[in-house]
């Protein structure tokens, strides 16, 4: 007597934990789908993986595979932006094929700013430098401006999307902005750098101001070309008082 397909219950295939939010460009190049152990798993079983109902990979189980998760690779040519449905089929000798439950995944291959992770360097020339008021760029940030904070603007960028997370870097200090909402897309992002951030970064004649973007599936834009700012007298506690001028016969104190 053969066992019908509905008696073999197969869990849906899974992706790596890092891809729970979706598949990004880096993951698409080496995408693995895991089939978890199932009841009656045996050497000689054939597992066939399907991507949007198209066959993409298969594996014949060996004795070492039994009771372990089995990974199957999805060819990169199948992975395109959008939604995909993944399932697998198990074929056992003398039994009807059994189909698994399906997993639906989201794929986003367009990186913020249009940069590919394979590109060299840490800068993305597709991102505009932060826009800082001309007076501040020319004269620097003085103590009065520090008390008010510094306004700047991040211009709209290629592949701007809902849930993008922007990190501003002010010198060595990082400032995370709220996730983008639908109304932000295609619009300049207004940012106010508070005094606390400026004071923490401290004085600098050539302080770098830049930003990067991480989208909802983990695509990273890398850093935008930096702006340079002069930050003078940013923290009065960092100022070292000058020693009084010594007279000829007066010994120097330690």
VENHU-V33397 format. One record per pair of residues at least 24 apart in sequence whose C-alpha atoms are under 7 Angstrom apart, sorted by the first residue. I is the first residue (numbers start at 1). J is the second residue. If there is no record, write none. Layout:
[[I	J] [I	J]]
This chain:
[[2	94] [2	95] [3	95] [3	96] [4	95] [4	96] [5	96] [5	97] [5	98] [6	98] [8	98] [10	38] [10	99] [10	100] [10	101] [11	100] [11	101] [12	87] [12	100] [12	101] [12	102] [12	103] [13	87] [13	102] [13	103] [21	217] [22	105] [22	106] [22	107] [22	217] [23	106] [23	107] [23	108] [23	217] [24	107] [24	108] [24	109] [24	217] [24	218] [24	219] [25	108] [25	109] [25	219] [26	117] [28	76] [28	79] [29	76] [31	73] [31	74] [32	71] [32	72] [32	73] [32	74] [33	71] [33	72] [33	73] [34	69] [34	70] [34	71] [34	72] [35	69] [35	70] [35	71] [36	68] [36	69] [36	70] [37	67] [37	68] [37	69] [41	66] [41	67] [42	66] [45	90] [45	91] [45	92] [46	90] [46	91] [46	92] [47	88] [47	89] [47	90] [47	91] [48	88] [48	89] [48	90] [49	87] [49	88] [49	89] [50	86] [50	87] [50	88] [51	84] [51	85] [51	86] [51	87] [52	84] [52	85] [52	86] [80	107] [81	107] [81	108] [81	109] [82	106] [82	107] [82	108] [83	107] [108	217] [110	159] [111	159] [111	219] [111	220] [111	221] [112	158] [112	159] [112	160] [112	213] [112	215] [112	220] [112	221] [113	157] [113	158] [113	159] [113	221] [114	158] [114	159] [115	221] [122	222] [122	223] [123	222] [123	223] [123	224] [123	225] [124	221] [124	222] [124	223] [124	224] [124	225] [125	224] [125	225] [127	157] [127	224] [128	155] [128	224] [128	225] [129	210] [129	224] [129	225] [129	226] [129	227] [130	154] [130	210] [130	227] [137	229] [140	229] [140	230] [140	231] [141	230] [141	231] [141	232] [142	231] [142	232] [142	233] [143	233] [143	234] [146	195] [146	198] [146	234] [147	195] [148	195] [149	192] [149	193] [149	194] [149	195] [150	192] [150	193] [150	194] [151	191] [151	192] [151	193] [152	190] [152	191] [152	192] [153	188] [153	189] [153	190] [153	191] [154	188] [154	189] [154	190] [155	188] [155	189] [156	186] [156	187] [156	188] [160	185] [160	186] [161	185] [163	215] [163	216] [164	213] [164	214] [164	215] [164	216] [165	213] [165	214] [165	215] [166	211] [166	212] [166	213] [166	214] [167	211] [167	212] [167	213] [168	210] [168	211] [168	212] [169	209] [169	210] [169	211] [170	201] [170	208] [170	209] [170	210] [171	201] [171	207] [171	208] [171	209] [172	201] [173	197] [173	201] [198	234] [199	234] [199	235] [202	234] [202	235] [203	231] [203	232] [203	233] [203	234] [204	230] [204	231] [204	232] [205	229] [205	230] [205	231] [206	230] [207	231]]
